[in-house]
Amino acid sequence: ARCPLTLLLGKRGEMAWQEADCDEALLTAVRSQLKNIKVPGYGDRVRKTECVLSFDTPESADGLFVSLSSFQGYGADFVQQDHERTGNKLYLNLRWKRIPKPAPPPEEAGAPTKLAIGVEGGFNVEEEQFDYEKTNFLAVYPEMKLVKLPEPELPELVALVIEGVLKASDLSADEAQVMAWEDKRQVSEYADSLVQLDNGVKISPDPSTWVCAESGLKEGLWLNLSDGHIGSGRRQVGADGTMSGGTGAALKHYQECKAQGNNFCLCVKLGTITPAGADVYSYAEDEDDMVEDPKLREHLAHWGINMMQMEKTEKSMAELQIDLNVKFDFDKICESGKQLQTLAGPGYVGLKNLGNSCYMNSVMQVLFSLDEFRERYLDAAPQIFAAAPPAGAADDLRVQMAKLATGLLTPRYCGKGGDGDCVVPQMFKFLAGKGHPEFSTGNQQDAQEYLMHVFKVLERADRAAGLQPVHRPFNIVFEECFKDMQSGRVRYNSDAVQCQLSLPIPLERAVNTEEVSSYEERNAKRQKSSAAGGEEDKEEPVKPRVPMEACLDAFFGETLVDDYLSPVTGQKGLAQKRQGISTYPKYLVLHMCRYVIGDDWRPKKLDCLVPAPPTLDLFKYRAKRGDEE
């Protein structure tokens, strides 16, 4: 109970809302407000599913109160504050009660048909296993009276405003986009100019004749659209958590062709070809994903395949992914069978996944475990809420941070049952990502990038409020030393500040180079084995293991700077640069730079391990002075 505002902890005053008849005294109070209310128009935002200052909803004990003046939704604890600030007395009180739906027959269960979230045919993030018994009241404050609706004695304008609020959508088009996501494939940049060899190869339309050229497998096969090679796909994680599938022959063939100077990167999955399209994958390093091939019909015809006559015989990659999402045995990673202690209470409240929002949830849970964020947004929540713009609380980032803090760190939403102790951070997600090309969508994102984005938007909000940025304990101050190779003199710069260490990964410092080479040799032999003599590869891949210290050494090591303008000679030349830490952070964020630019100037991802040590000694990376002239 760090928060001094008892209302945030769910404690209400002695007065309670009471249902009442629409008598003349109550009608007089209602009529006095007619000049302050209006029917919601096209540009009005109606907040009727969640309080703008808390996570109360129409399912809460007293329901949700929607102001008929500003159309903002409030939990029962914040009606008095809104009335005192705006003078509004009329609210639409929405009260919902869940009624469980009977389980539909399996054949009518409506299983997902596309890899998507929040769109037709995809996974639905909304609650669908309940119907709702909805009761509406006109709430009059400070009389604390509830008039059950519909009520024919109410003034016509009040009835029209209530009807407008009930018909209005709570989500804008932008917010709906944040909640929705669909696996949309990009058109491959290599499709238009794809090289196709005239090597006499023709592919039979009979699926029984398709076979992997290396392993003899007859399922999960990919046709290289450049040279007609048929190879099996890579091994995949099954719903039971085990690895199964092909030998990766299609990928290896691409790599061998690439080594010979041939970029034969586009492959189509045999068995998924229909007149409507097929699964196409690009092995190119700058794509390395499922793609669209606008010339697929032409490219298939080159190998004798008439796309218009083909029928689907295997599941597409999207269908396989849907199966995995539906059937995956999470017991494999959730310590099933172990006696675990259930944790509940303030600090153990969860954030509901809105569809691809795990990156946001993990970042915010970590931040609110820190004292600085608790003090800034939980202890100061009463003042933040009191200063919130009456019609703009949902668009105020500090308000939404305080709302998130009270939801996660107070007992208000603990022990509510149902979905468990969790809150729905929909308003925060939309506001924090507003205007950003990635975080304003429902797509999957990177947690590290989101953390840096949150720091940026919070700093802007903090400075507007006259406060120091809340993320200052993450700041690392570097001292840079430049040694001029022409004059031998040095210059120091102590102004470099970052919120993280972005560390390179020097693969040449891997400690298991021999094991990796041995595994690669064994894997190469397995790839060449025939169907008759070879067995399915069940060996776990051996990846390079690079110590964290090697990454730190690479970051803080000396580098050469070209075109350094010497302050002594006035000429450009070489300089040695090194950097050290002059001010250590309270909290250290390490970012491993797995994406690098290859020799062909294309980005690639380093597939390696960097174990996190239990302790990290940064003393030797401190800034040093005095050795140079």
C-alpha positions in Angstrom: 0.0 0.0 0.0 2.6 2.5 -1.1 -0.1 4.6 -2.8 -1.6 7.2 -0.4 -4.9 7.4 -2.4 -7.2 4.9 -0.7 -9.6 5.0 -3.7 -6.9 3.4 -5.8 -6.9 0.4 -3.5 -10.6 -0.2 -4.0 -11.9 1.4 -0.8 -15.1 3.3 -1.4 -16.9 5.8 0.8 -19.9 5.1 3.0 -22.4 6.3 0.4 -23.5 3.8 -2.2 -25.4 4.0 -5.4 -29.1 3.3 -5.0 -31.8 2.4 -7.6 -34.6 5.0 -7.5 -37.8 5.9 -9.3 -37.8 8.8 -11.7 -39.7 11.2 -9.4 -40.1 15.0 -9.9 -37.1 15.8 -7.7 -34.8 13.6 -9.8 -36.2 14.9 -13.0 -35.5 18.5 -11.9 -31.8 17.5 -11.3 -31.7 15.9 -14.7 -33.3 18.9 -16.5 -30.7 21.2 -15.0 -28.0 19.4 -17.0 -29.7 19.5 -20.4 -27.5 22.5 -21.5 -24.3 20.5 -20.7 -25.0 17.3 -22.7 -25.1 16.5 -26.4 -25.5 13.6 -28.7 -22.0 12.1 -29.6 -21.0 13.1 -33.1 -18.6 11.6 -35.6 -15.5 13.1 -34.1 -16.3 12.3 -30.5 -14.5 9.5 -28.7 -16.8 7.4 -26.5 -14.9 5.5 -23.8 -17.5 2.9 -22.7 -15.6 -0.3 -22.1 -12.9 0.8 -19.7 -12.2 3.6 -17.2 -9.7 6.1 -18.5 -8.1 6.3 -15.0 -8.3 2.6 -13.9 -9.0 -0.8 -15.3 -12.7 -0.9 -14.1 -15.1 -2.1 -16.8 -18.8 -2.7 -17.1 -18.1 -6.0 -15.4 -16.8 -4.3 -12.2 -18.8 -4.4 -9.1 -20.5 -1.0 -9.7 -20.0 -1.1 -13.5 -18.7 1.8 -15.6 -19.9 5.4 -15.6 -19.8 7.2 -18.9 -20.1 11.0 -18.7 -22.9 12.3 -20.9 -20.9 15.5 -21.3 -17.4 14.3 -22.2 -18.2 10.7 -23.1 -15.3 9.5 -20.9 -15.7 6.3 -18.9 -15.0 6.2 -15.2 -14.9 3.6 -12.5 -17.1 4.3 -9.4 -14.1 5.7 -7.5 -13.5 8.5 -10.0 -17.1 9.8 -10.6 -16.8 12.3 -7.7 -13.5 13.7 -9.2 -15.0 14.1 -12.6 -18.1 15.9 -11.1 -16.0 18.3 -9.1 -13.8 19.2 -12.1 -16.4 19.5 -14.8 -19.7 20.0 -13.0 -21.3 17.1 -14.9 -24.0 15.3 -13.0 -25.3 12.7 -15.6 -23.7 9.4 -16.4 -24.7 6.3 -18.2 -24.0 3.4 -15.8 -23.2 0.2 -17.7 -23.3 -3.1 -15.8 -22.5 -6.4 -17.5 -22.8 -9.9 -16.1 -21.1 -12.9 -17.8 -23.2 -15.8 -18.8 -21.2 -18.8 -19.9 -22.0 -20.1 -23.4 -22.5 -23.8 -23.9 -19.5 -25.4 -25.6 -20.1 -25.7 -29.4 -19.8 -29.0 -31.1 -16.2 -29.6 -32.4 -17.4 -29.3 -36.0 -18.8 -25.9 -35.3 -16.0 -24.6 -33.1 -14.7 -22.3 -35.7 -11.0 -23.2 -35.7 -8.7 -20.5 -37.2 -8.1 -20.8 -40.9 -5.4 -18.1 -41.3 -2.3 -17.0 -39.4 -3.8 -13.8 -38.1 -5.0 -12.2 -34.8 -8.2 -10.2 -34.4 -9.4 -10.5 -38.0 -11.9 -12.8 -39.7 -10.6 -16.4 -39.9 -7.8 -15.8 -37.5 -7.3 -16.2 -33.7 -9.7 -14.0 -31.8 -8.3 -12.2 -28.9 -11.7 -11.1 -27.6 -13.7 -13.1 -25.1 -16.1 -15.3 -27.0 -17.0 -18.0 -24.5 -19.5 -15.8 -22.7 -22.7 -14.0 -23.4 -23.5 -10.9 -21.4 -26.5 -9.8 -19.4 -26.4 -6.1 -19.8 -28.3 -3.6 -17.6 -28.1 0.2 -18.1 -28.9 3.0 -15.7 -28.9 6.7 -15.8 -26.7 7.7 -12.9 -27.3 11.1 -11.2 -24.5 12.6 -9.0 -24.2 13.7 -6.2 -27.7 12.4 -5.5 -26.2 8.8 -6.0 -29.4 7.7 -7.7 -29.7 5.1 -10.5 -32.7 5.2 -12.9 -33.1 1.9 -14.8 -33.3 2.2 -18.5 -35.3 2.6 -20.6 -37.3 5.2 -18.7 -40.1 7.0 -20.7 -40.2 9.9 -18.2 -36.7 11.1 -19.0 -36.3 14.2 -21.3 -36.0 13.3 -25.0 -32.5 14.8 -25.3 -31.2 12.5 -22.5 -32.7 9.5 -24.2 -31.0 10.5 -27.5 -27.6 11.0 -25.8 -27.8 7.6 -24.1 -28.8 6.0 -27.4 -25.9 7.6 -29.2 -23.4 6.4 -26.5 -24.8 2.9 -26.7 -24.5 2.8 -30.5 -21.0 4.4 -30.6 -17.9 2.3 -31.2 -15.4 2.3 -28.4 -12.4 1.6 -30.7 -11.2 4.0 -33.3 -9.9 2.6 -36.6 -6.3 3.2 -35.3 -6.9 1.3 -32.1 -8.5 -1.6 -33.9 -5.4 -1.8 -36.1 -3.3 -2.1 -32.9 -5.4 -5.0 -31.8 -5.4 -6.8 -35.2 -2.5 -8.5 -37.0 -2.3 -10.7 -40.1 0.6 -12.5 -41.6 0.9 -10.5 -44.8 3.7 -11.6 -47.0 5.9 -9.1 -49.0 6.5 -9.5 -52.7 10.0 -10.9 -53.2 12.3 -8.4 -54.9 13.9 -11.4 -56.8 10.7 -12.6 -58.4 10.6 -10.2 -61.3 14.1 -11.0 -62.5 14.3 -14.6 -61.4 16.8 -16.7 -63.4 15.4 -20.0 -64.6 17.8 -22.5 -66.2 17.0 -24.4 -69.4 18.4 -27.7 -68.1 15.7 -30.1 -69.5 14.1 -30.7 -66.0 10.3 -31.2 -66.0 8.3 -31.9 -62.8 5.4 -34.4 -63.0 2.1 -33.2 -61.7 1.7 -36.6 -59.9 2.7 -36.0 -56.2 3.7 -39.7 -55.8 6.7 -39.0 -58.0 8.1 -36.1 -56.0 11.1 -37.0 -53.9 14.0 -35.2 -52.2 17.1 -35.5 -54.3 19.3 -36.0 -51.2 17.2 -37.9 -48.6 14.5 -39.6 -50.6 11.8 -38.0 -48.4 8.4 -37.6 -50.1 6.8 -35.0 -47.8 7.5 -31.4 -47.0 9.3 -30.9 -50.4 10.4 -27.6 -51.9 11.0 -27.0 -55.6 13.8 -24.5 -56.4 12.3 -22.2 -59.1 15.6 -21.5 -60.6 17.1 -24.9 -61.4 14.3 -27.4 -60.7 16.0 -29.0 -57.7 13.6 -30.8 -55.2 14.8 -30.8 -51.6 13.1 -31.4 -48.2 12.4 -28.5 -45.8 14.0 -27.8 -42.5 13.0 -29.6 -39.3 10.2 -28.0 -37.4 9.0 -27.9 -33.8 5.9 -30.1 -33.5 2.8 -29.5 -31.2 4.4 -31.9 -28.7 7.6 -29.8 -28.5 9.7 -32.3 -30.4 11.6 -31.7 -33.7 10.5 -33.5 -36.8 10.3 -33.1 -40.6 13.0 -32.8 -43.3 16.7 -32.5 -43.5 17.1 -29.0 -44.7 18.2 -30.2 -48.2 16.4 -27.3 -50.0 18.3 -24.7 -47.9 21.6 -26.5 -48.3 21.2 -26.6 -52.0 20.6 -22.8 -52.0 23.7 -22.3 -50.0 25.8 -24.5 -52.3 24.5 -22.5 -55.4 25.2 -19.3 -53.6 28.8 -20.3 -52.9 29.1 -20.8 -56.7 27.8 -17.3 -57.4 24.1 -18.3 -58.2 21.4 -16.6 -56.2 18.7 -19.3 -56.6 16.7 -18.1 -53.6 13.0 -18.7 -54.4 11.4 -22.1 -53.7 7.8 -23.2 -53.8 6.4 -25.9 -51.5 5.1 -28.8 -53.6 1.7 -30.0 -52.3 0.5 -26.4 -51.6 0.1 -25.4 -55.3 -3.5 -24.5 -56.3 -5.0 -22.1 -58.9 -5.1 -19.5 -56.1 -1.4 -19.7 -55.3 1.2 -21.6 -53.2 3.7 -21.2 -50.4 6.9 -19.5 -51.7 9.9 -19.0 -49.5 12.9 -16.8 -50.2 16.3 -18.0 -48.8 17.9 -14.6 -49.7 19.6 -13.2 -46.6 17.7 -9.9 -46.9 14.3 -11.7 -47.0 14.6 -15.1 -45.4 10.9 -15.5 -45.1 7.6 -16.5 -46.8 7.1 -14.2 -49.7 4.7 -13.5 -52.6 5.7 -14.3 -56.2 3.6 -12.3 -58.7 4.9 -14.5 -61.6 4.4 -17.8 -59.9 2.2 -19.2 -62.7 4.9 -18.4 -65.3 7.7 -19.7 -63.1 5.9 -23.0 -62.5 5.1 -23.4 -66.2 8.8 -23.3 -66.9 9.1 -26.7 -65.1 6.0 -28.2 -66.7 3.6 -27.5 -63.9 0.2 -26.1 -64.8 -0.9 -24.2 -61.8 -4.5 -24.1 -62.8 -4.7 -27.9 -62.7 -3.0 -28.5 -59.4 -4.7 -29.6 -56.2 -3.5 -29.1 -52.6 -2.1 -32.3 -51.0 -0.2 -30.9 -48.0 -0.9 -28.3 -45.3 0.5 -24.8 -46.0 3.0 -23.3 -43.7 0.3 -21.0 -42.2 -1.9 -24.0 -41.5 1.1 -25.8 -39.8 1.7 -22.7 -37.7 -2.0 -22.5 -36.8 -1.9 -26.2 -35.7 1.2 -25.4 -33.6 -0.5 -22.4 -31.9 -3.6 -24.4 -31.2 -2.1 -27.7 -30.1 1.3 -26.8 -28.7 2.0 -28.6 -25.5 3.1 -25.7 -23.2 3.7 -28.2 -20.4 7.1 -28.8 -22.1 8.2 -25.3 -21.1 6.0 -24.5 -18.1 7.5 -26.9 -15.5 4.5 -29.3 -15.7 4.4 -31.9 -13.0 6.4 -29.7 -10.5 4.9 -28.4 -7.3 4.9 -24.7 -7.9 3.9 -22.0 -5.5 1.2 -19.6 -6.8 2.1 -16.0 -6.4 -0.6 -13.4 -6.1 -0.9 -9.8 -4.8 0.5 -6.4 -5.7 3.4 -6.8 -8.1 2.2 -10.1 -9.4 -0.7 -8.8 -11.5 -0.3 -9.8 -15.2 -0.9 -8.0 -18.5 -3.3 -9.6 -20.9 -1.9 -10.4 -24.3 -3.6 -8.3 -26.9 -2.2 -10.3 -29.8 1.5 -10.1 -30.4 1.9 -7.8 -27.4 4.3 -10.0 -25.3 7.2 -7.7 -26.1 5.3 -4.8 -24.5 4.1 -6.8 -21.5 7.6 -8.0 -20.7 9.1 -4.6 -20.9 6.5 -2.9 -18.7 6.6 -5.6 -16.1 10.3 -5.1 -15.7 10.1 -1.3 -15.6 7.4 -1.4 -12.9 9.5 -3.7 -10.7 11.9 -0.8 -10.3 11.6 1.8 -7.4 12.0 4.8 -9.7 9.0 3.9 -11.8 7.0 3.0 -8.7 7.7 6.4 -7.1 7.1 8.4 -10.3 3.8 6.8 -11.3 2.4 4.9 -8.3 3.2 7.2 -5.4 2.3 10.3 -7.5 -0.8 8.7 -9.1 -3.3 10.8 -7.1 -1.7 14.1 -8.2 -1.4 12.8 -11.8 -5.1 11.8 -11.9 -6.2 15.0 -10.3 -4.3 17.0 -13.0 -5.5 14.8 -15.9 -7.4 16.7 -18.6 -11.1 15.8 -18.2 -11.6 14.9 -21.8 -8.1 13.8 -22.6 -6.9 11.3 -19.9 -6.7 8.5 -22.4 -4.3 10.6 -24.5 -2.0 11.6 -21.6 1.0 9.2 -21.3 1.7 10.0 -17.7 -1.9 9.3 -16.8 -1.8 6.0 -18.6 1.5 5.1 -16.9 0.0 5.9 -13.5 -3.1 3.8 -14.4 -0.8 0.9 -15.3 1.1 1.3 -12.1 -2.0 1.2 -9.9 -3.3 -1.8 -11.8 -0.1 -3.8 -11.4 1.1 -2.7 -8.0 -2.0 -2.4 -5.8 -4.5 -5.0 -4.5 -7.3 -3.4 -6.7 -7.3 -6.2 -9.3 -5.9 -9.1 -7.3 -8.0 -12.2 -6.6 -10.8 -11.4 -9.1 -10.8 -14.9 -10.6 -11.9 -15.7 -14.1 -8.9 -14.8 -16.3 -6.7 -14.6 -13.2 -5.0 -11.5 -11.8 -4.4 -9.4 -14.9 -5.4 -6.1 -16.5 -5.8 -5.1 -20.2 -3.3 -2.5 -21.2 -5.1 -1.5 -24.4 -5.2 2.3 -23.9 -1.5 2.3 -23.0 -0.5 0.2 -26.0 -2.3 2.5 -28.4 -1.0 5.7 -26.9 2.6 4.6 -26.5 2.8 3.4 -30.1 0.8 6.3 -31.6 2.5 7.6 -34.7 5.3 5.0 -34.8 5.4 3.0 -38.0 5.8 -0.4 -36.2 4.5 0.0 -32.6 1.3 1.5 -33.9 0.4 -1.8 -35.5 -0.5 -5.3 -34.2 2.6 -6.9 -35.6 5.3 -8.7 -33.7 8.0 -6.4 -32.4 11.4 -6.5 -30.7 11.4 -5.9 -26.9 14.8 -4.0 -26.9 13.6 -1.6 -29.6 10.3 -1.1 -27.7 12.2 -0.3 -24.5 14.2 2.4 -26.2 11.0 3.8 -27.7 9.3 3.9 -24.3 12.2 5.7 -22.9 12.0 8.3 -25.7 8.2 9.0 -25.3 8.5 9.0 -21.5 11.3 11.5 -21.6 9.2 13.8 -23.8 6.3 13.5 -21.4 8.5 14.0 -18.3 10.2 17.1 -19.7 6.8 18.6 -20.6 5.8 18.2 -16.9 9.1 19.8 -15.8 10.6 16.5 -14.5 13.9 14.7 -15.0 13.5 11.7 -17.3 12.5 8.6 -15.2 14.9 6.4 -17.1 18.0 8.3 -15.9 19.2 5.3 -13.8 19.8 3.5 -17.1 22.1 6.2 -18.4 25.7 5.2 -19.1 28.2 8.1 -19.6 31.1 7.3 -21.8 34.5 9.0 -22.0 35.9 8.8 -25.6 39.6 9.2 -26.1 40.9 10.1 -29.6 44.7 9.8 -30.1 45.9 11.7 -33.2 48.4 9.5 -35.0 50.0 12.5 -36.7 50.9 14.5 -33.6 50.6 11.9 -30.8 48.3 14.2 -28.9 44.9 13.1 -27.4 41.5 14.6 -27.0 38.7 13.6 -24.6 35.0 13.7 -25.0 32.8 13.0 -22.0 29.4 13.9 -23.4 28.4 10.5 -24.9 25.4 9.1 -23.1 23.5 5.9 -23.9 20.8 3.8 -22.2 22.2 0.5 -23.2 25.4 -1.3 -24.3 24.9 -2.6 -27.8 27.6 -5.3 -27.9 29.1 -6.9 -31.1 29.5 -10.7 -31.1 33.0 -11.7 -32.2 32.4 -15.2 -33.5 36.2 -15.7 -33.7 36.2 -15.7 -29.9 33.9 -18.7 -29.6 35.1 -21.3 -27.1 33.7 -24.4 -28.8 35.0 -23.9 -32.3 36.2 -27.5 -32.6 32.8 -28.9 -31.5 31.0 -26.7 -34.1 33.3 -27.8 -36.9 32.8 -31.5 -35.9 29.0 -31.1 -35.9 29.0 -29.4 -39.3 31.0 -32.2 -40.8 28.6 -34.8 -39.3 25.7 -32.8 -40.6 27.1 -32.6 -44.1 27.5 -36.4 -44.2 23.9 -36.9 -43.1 22.7 -34.5 -45.8 24.4 -36.7 -48.4 23.0 -40.0 -47.1 20.6 -41.9 -49.2 17.1 -42.8 -48.2 18.0 -46.5 -47.9 21.0 -46.1 -45.7 20.4 -42.8 -43.9 18.5 -42.3 -40.6 16.6 -39.2 -39.6 18.8 -36.6 -38.0 18.0 -36.3 -34.3 21.1 -34.5 -33.1 20.6 -31.1 -31.6 22.6 -28.4 -33.5 25.8 -27.2 -32.0 26.1 -23.5 -32.1 29.1 -21.2 -31.5 29.3 -20.1 -27.8 30.8 -16.7 -27.3 31.6 -15.5 -23.7 30.0 -12.2 -22.6 33.5 -10.9 -21.7 34.6 -11.3 -25.4 31.6 -9.1 -26.5 32.5 -6.5 -23.9 36.2 -6.5 -25.0 35.1 -6.0 -28.6 32.9 -3.1 -27.7 35.5 -1.3 -25.5 38.5 -2.2 -27.7 40.5 0.3 -29.7 39.4 1.2 -33.2 40.9 3.2 -36.0 39.1 6.4 -37.2 39.7 7.4 -40.8 39.6 11.1 -41.9 40.2 12.4 -38.3 40.9 16.1 -38.4 43.9 16.7 -36.3 43.5 19.8 -34.1 47.3 20.2 -34.1 48.2 19.8 -37.8 44.9 20.8 -39.3 45.2 17.8 -41.6 43.0 14.7 -41.9 44.5 11.4 -41.0 44.2 8.3 -38.8 43.3 8.4 -35.1 43.0 5.7 -32.4 39.7 5.7 -30.6 38.9 4.0 -27.3 36.1 4.5 -24.9 35.5 3.7 -21.2 32.7 4.2 -18.7 32.9 7.4 -16.7 29.5 7.0 -15.0 28.1 3.6 -14.4 24.3 3.1 -14.6 22.2 1.8 -11.7 20.5 -0.6 -14.2 22.5 -2.0 -17.1 20.8 -3.0 -20.4 22.8 -5.3 -22.6 21.8 -5.5 -26.3 23.5 -8.3 -28.3 23.9 -7.2 -32.0 22.9 -10.4 -33.7 22.2 -8.6 -37.0 25.3 -7.7 -39.0 26.2 -6.7 -42.5 27.8 -9.6 -44.5 30.6 -9.5 -47.0 27.9 -9.1 -49.7 26.5 -6.0 -48.0 23.3 -7.8 -47.0 22.1 -8.1 -43.4 22.3 -11.5 -41.7 21.6 -12.9 -38.3 24.3 -14.5 -36.2 23.1 -17.9 -35.0 25.1 -18.3 -31.8 24.9 -18.5 -28.0 26.1 -15.8 -25.6 25.6 -17.2 -22.0 24.7 -14.6 -19.4 27.2 -14.9 -16.5 25.8 -14.7 -12.9 28.0 -11.6 -12.2 29.5 -9.1 -14.5 32.7 -7.1 -13.6 32.9 -3.8 -15.6 35.7 -2.3 -13.6 38.4 -2.8 -16.3 36.2 -0.9 -18.8 36.2 2.3 -16.7 37.5 5.5 -18.4 41.3 6.0 -18.0 43.3 9.1 -18.2 47.0 10.0 -17.7 48.8 7.6 -20.0 48.9 9.9 -23.0 50.6 13.2 -23.5 
